[in-house]
Amino acid sequence: MTMTQEKIGFVGLGLMGQGMAKNIVEKGYPLTVVAHRKRAAVDDLVSRGAVEAASLEDLARNCTVILMCLTGSPEVAAAVAAMKPGLAPGTVVVDCSTSDPTVTLRLAADLAEIGVDFIDAPLSRTPKEAWAGTLDCMVGASDIAFARVQPVIATWAAKIVHIGAVGDGHKMKLLNNFLSLGYAALYSEALALSRKVGIPVADFDKVIRGGRMDCGFYQTFMDYALDGNREAHKFTLGNAYKDMRYVESMANGATVGTPMASAVKNAFALAMATGGDGPEDYVPHLSDYIAKANGL
């Protein structure tokens, strides 16, 4: 089988998945999708040339490479269970979600028994880059499996790192999110303290922007905190909280103390417990919940 013969399936057409799938079909791969929550996303992709499957099992029967971009490990495990009766030996299932590495390894072992490869290829950046096809991706896979899926991933990712074996992609993704969500917690607390001591957010930004503490994540975060753009970074507080719980779990398994990671998780837990658990409550909005907790 050559790469051009691959038939791609995509499960999870959310904020990231729709843009990723759009790039797959527009760059020449046969694409099958399945409806879940976003009917409009399915209709859009069908208009671009995709085919809609009646079920996850039906999708599995008609695809050789299946990508998933779902909320977390419970959703991934449920999707794999639904697809399993339709999976043929030689199929590759690619989990692009931010998942628990222990679940990733369990699913990989389970599917290996029926001749199916399961690899992890989580991503970073935002829906804007998903639509543009310029995401970052870190892949956990054997060399053979990586070579097979790399051209498909390249339709939506500009930076692809083969980080190691199965599970290593999700481990690296959790480390990546620990850093980015740690920034969010730091910025939120610093902005609350800044306001408390009489330094307006605009003046705070004048010092940080363009200096050594500036970075792309800071600029995206401040696009909301300073300018009020609620869609500056469309990654929910709920997903952030979930990811930090996965970070803690990974650290527990490795017997590593997590005073910093636990503090970051608790910042998101506070937001979730005080009204930030909605589908349009995004990471930069953490600054509002930390401010509120400090009487602002």
C-alpha positions as MATLAB code, in Angstrom:
seq = 'MTMTQEKIGFVGLGLMGQGMAKNIVEKGYPLTVVAHRKRAAVDDLVSRGAVEAASLEDLARNCTVILMCLTGSPEVAAAVAAMKPGLAPGTVVVDCSTSDPTVTLRLAADLAEIGVDFIDAPLSRTPKEAWAGTLDCMVGASDIAFARVQPVIATWAAKIVHIGAVGDGHKMKLLNNFLSLGYAALYSEALALSRKVGIPVADFDKVIRGGRMDCGFYQTFMDYALDGNREAHKFTLGNAYKDMRYVESMANGATVGTPMASAVKNAFALAMATGGDGPEDYVPHLSDYIAKANGL';
ca = [
       0.000    0.000    0.000;
       1.368    3.415   -0.943;
       0.630    6.556    1.022;
      -1.604    7.872   -1.759;
      -3.839    4.834   -1.305;
      -4.543    5.513    2.354;
      -8.180    6.100    3.195;
      -8.436    8.460    6.158;
     -11.064    8.511    8.871;
     -11.487   11.372   11.322;
     -13.284   11.208   14.668;
     -13.825   14.386   16.682;
     -14.699   17.487   14.676;
     -14.412   20.021   17.475;
     -12.456   23.264   17.720;
      -9.259   21.605   16.460;
     -10.560   18.609   14.565;
     -12.589   20.409   11.929;
      -9.602   22.417   10.715;
      -7.356   19.358   10.715;
      -9.874   17.314    8.756;
     -10.387   20.179    6.313;
      -6.689   20.125    5.467;
      -6.647   16.346    5.018;
      -9.427   16.331    2.437;
      -8.296   19.489    0.647;
      -4.800   18.065    0.232;
      -5.994   15.023   -1.648;
      -6.732   12.247    0.819;
     -10.060   10.374    0.729;
     -11.729   11.332    4.018;
     -14.554    9.750    6.003;
     -16.069   11.547    8.997;
     -18.757   10.725   11.511;
     -21.227   13.048   13.203;
     -21.220   13.585   16.957;
     -21.958   17.041   18.336;
     -21.182   19.360   15.426;
     -23.532   18.719   12.520;
     -22.308   21.923   10.851;
     -18.725   20.621   10.835;
     -19.776   17.401    9.107;
     -21.780   19.303    6.515;
     -18.846   21.611    5.841;
     -16.434   18.720    5.324;
     -18.846   16.808    3.103;
     -19.132   19.936    0.955;
     -15.336   19.799    0.579;
     -15.358   16.178   -0.578;
     -15.531   14.072    2.591;
     -17.914   11.123    3.023;
     -20.066   10.709    6.124;
     -20.120    7.323    7.860;
     -23.255    6.039    9.579;
     -21.349    4.949   12.691;
     -17.871    4.583   14.151;
     -17.856    0.906   13.162;
     -18.809    1.856    9.613;
     -16.003    4.423    9.517;
     -13.510    1.817   10.753;
     -14.526   -0.648    8.030;
     -13.812    1.900    5.309;
     -10.523    3.465    6.470;
      -6.884    2.451    6.680;
      -5.707    5.338    8.895;
      -8.054    6.779   11.531;
      -7.318    9.979   13.434;
      -9.096   10.932   16.652;
      -9.173   14.389   18.231;
     -11.307   13.987   21.334;
     -11.594   15.471   24.816;
      -9.575   12.891   26.733;
      -8.875    9.236   27.460;
     -12.439    8.175   28.394;
     -13.741    9.457   25.067;
     -10.824    7.890   23.166;
     -11.344    4.493   24.823;
     -15.069    4.610   24.065;
     -14.433    5.479   20.404;
     -11.886    2.667   20.034;
     -14.326    0.180   21.565;
     -17.025    1.281   19.104;
     -14.656    1.020   16.127;
     -13.008   -2.242   17.101;
     -15.467   -4.630   15.387;
     -14.786   -2.840   12.090;
     -11.012   -2.531   12.360;
      -9.056   -4.666    9.908;
      -5.477   -5.868   10.497;
      -3.040   -3.299    9.146;
      -5.150   -0.302   10.148;
      -3.444    2.514   12.042;
      -5.377    4.421   14.713;
      -3.856    7.792   15.642;
      -4.843    9.539   18.873;
      -4.336   13.286   18.479;
      -6.082   14.012   21.777;
      -4.329   14.978   24.998;
      -4.663   11.634   26.746;
      -3.429    9.719   29.771;
      -0.298    7.822   28.618;
      -1.212    4.758   30.699;
      -4.490    4.459   28.781;
      -2.604    4.977   25.508;
      -0.313    2.042   26.254;
      -3.260   -0.151   27.260;
      -5.158    0.622   24.063;
      -2.029    0.008   21.979;
      -1.527   -3.420   23.548;
      -5.192   -4.309   23.094;
      -5.279   -3.345   19.398;
      -1.943   -5.028   18.691;
      -3.689   -8.338   19.411;
      -5.856   -7.825   16.294;
      -3.028   -6.487   14.130;
      -3.912   -2.794   14.461;
      -1.302   -0.115   15.253;
      -2.259    2.520   17.817;
      -0.028    5.589   18.003;
      -0.214    8.926   19.779;
       0.181   12.203   17.913;
      -1.047   15.015   20.168;
      -0.799   18.575   18.944;
      -0.289   22.101   20.173;
      -1.271   25.625   19.130;
      -4.821   26.834   18.502;
      -7.809   26.341   16.150;
      -6.405   29.151   13.996;
      -3.312   27.045   13.223;
      -5.456   23.920   12.816;
      -7.373   25.666   10.055;
      -4.161   26.978    8.476;
      -2.461   23.569    8.659;
       0.401   24.850   10.822;
      -0.017   22.970   14.091;
       2.827   21.389   16.063;
       2.691   17.625   16.593;
       4.648   15.220   18.795;
       4.396   11.554   17.789;
       4.851    8.361   19.758;
       5.210    5.457   17.319;
       7.521    2.854   15.858;
       9.677    4.046   12.966;
       7.555    2.075   10.493;
       4.239    3.435   11.778;
       5.617    6.977   11.911;
       6.785    6.805    8.292;
       3.318    5.684    7.274;
       1.334    8.430    9.039;
       3.789   11.319    8.715;
       2.493   12.453    5.292;
      -1.070   12.529    6.663;
      -0.038   14.512    9.727;
       1.892   16.890    7.468;
      -1.375   18.011    5.904;
      -2.233   19.852    9.134;
       1.078   20.199   11.014;
       4.076   22.358   10.132;
       6.292   20.988   12.926;
       6.350   17.233   13.506;
       8.627   15.644   16.113;
       8.903   11.860   16.376;
       9.510   11.950   20.113;
       9.770    8.204   20.748;
       7.745    5.023   21.192;
       3.998    4.683   21.697;
       2.936    6.733   24.728;
       5.842    9.154   24.521;
       3.844   11.625   22.451;
       1.241   11.932   25.177;
       3.907   12.178   27.881;
       5.548   15.048   26.006;
       2.197   16.713   25.389;
       1.482   16.747   29.121;
       4.874   18.338   29.760;
       4.131   20.910   27.060;
       0.742   21.729   28.594;
       2.220   21.933   32.079;
       4.433   24.747   30.804;
       1.737   26.595   28.861;
      -0.927   26.278   31.549;
       1.683   27.217   34.129;
       2.194   30.441   32.212;
      -1.555   31.054   32.330;
      -1.650   30.579   36.105;
       1.386   32.850   36.594;
      -0.015   35.574   34.356;
      -3.394   35.461   36.091;
      -1.904   35.789   39.568;
       0.573   38.467   38.488;
      -2.193   40.526   36.887;
      -4.347   40.271   40.009;
      -1.427   41.368   42.182;
      -0.572   44.158   39.756;
      -4.066   45.580   39.995;
      -4.122   45.187   43.787;
      -0.983   47.274   44.180;
      -2.198   49.950   41.799;
      -0.495   49.093   38.500;
      -3.056   48.941   35.651;
      -2.969   45.991   33.263;
      -2.006   48.282   30.373;
       1.063   49.536   32.253;
       2.002   45.991   33.292;
       1.900   45.020   29.623;
       4.099   47.936   28.566;
       6.913   46.537   30.704;
       6.554   42.848   29.777;
       5.776   43.135   26.064;
       8.950   43.137   23.984;
      11.130   42.184   26.969;
      12.689   38.883   27.988;
       9.471   37.703   29.653;
       7.459   38.164   26.449;
       6.482   35.162   24.313;
       3.779   34.022   21.937;
       1.670   32.546   24.719;
       1.867   35.788   26.699;
       0.667   37.771   23.697;
      -2.277   35.438   23.106;
      -3.196   35.513   26.794;
      -3.015   39.294   26.931;
      -5.153   39.579   23.810;
      -7.966   38.744   26.212;
      -6.676   40.157   29.501;
      -5.804   43.508   27.932;
      -8.046   43.807   24.871;
     -11.019   41.611   25.790;
     -10.842   39.203   22.852;
     -12.736   36.234   24.308;
     -11.676   33.974   21.443;
      -7.954   34.733   21.627;
      -7.162   31.152   22.707;
     -10.064   28.741   22.306;
      -8.938   26.026   24.710;
     -11.388   25.477   27.527;
     -10.677   25.799   31.229;
     -12.247   22.347   31.578;
      -9.716   20.791   29.225;
      -6.902   22.634   30.988;
      -8.044   21.245   34.341;
      -8.252   17.748   32.855;
      -4.745   18.011   31.399;
      -3.259   19.118   34.706;
      -4.901   16.151   36.437;
      -3.210   13.928   33.850;
       0.125   15.653   34.594;
      -0.300   14.889   38.298;
      -1.198   11.281   37.539;
       1.879   10.860   35.338;
       4.046   12.346   38.074;
       2.512   10.074   40.687;
       3.395    7.077   38.549;
       6.974    8.328   38.233;
       7.246    9.189   41.965;
       7.900   12.855   41.259;
       6.747   15.606   43.624;
       4.546   18.216   41.958;
       4.359   21.393   44.079;
       4.296   23.553   40.929;
       2.011   21.350   38.831;
      -0.417   20.936   41.703;
      -0.535   24.696   42.221;
      -1.329   25.176   38.523;
      -4.020   22.484   38.675;
      -5.565   24.147   41.704;
      -5.796   27.482   39.877;
      -7.888   25.811   37.184;
      -9.878   23.862   39.790;
     -10.773   27.193   41.400;
     -11.993   28.549   38.065;
     -14.026   25.408   37.400;
     -15.610   25.557   40.855;
     -16.596   29.208   40.524;
     -18.347   29.179   37.157;
     -15.614   28.550   34.581;
     -16.844   25.147   33.456;
     -18.705   26.217   30.329;
     -17.939   25.353   26.688;
     -16.854   28.942   25.968;
     -14.774   29.502   29.098;
     -11.231   29.554   27.736;
      -7.757   29.543   29.279;
      -7.138   33.333   29.161;
     -10.372   33.792   31.126;
      -8.549   32.269   34.106;
      -7.426   35.816   34.884;
     -11.037   36.751   35.696;
     -11.475   33.923   38.200;
      -8.181   34.611   39.952;
      -9.072   38.316   40.098;
     -12.495   37.520   41.546;
     -10.957   35.247   44.189;
      -8.851   38.248   45.238;
     -11.754   40.654   45.529;
     -11.322   42.333   42.145;
];
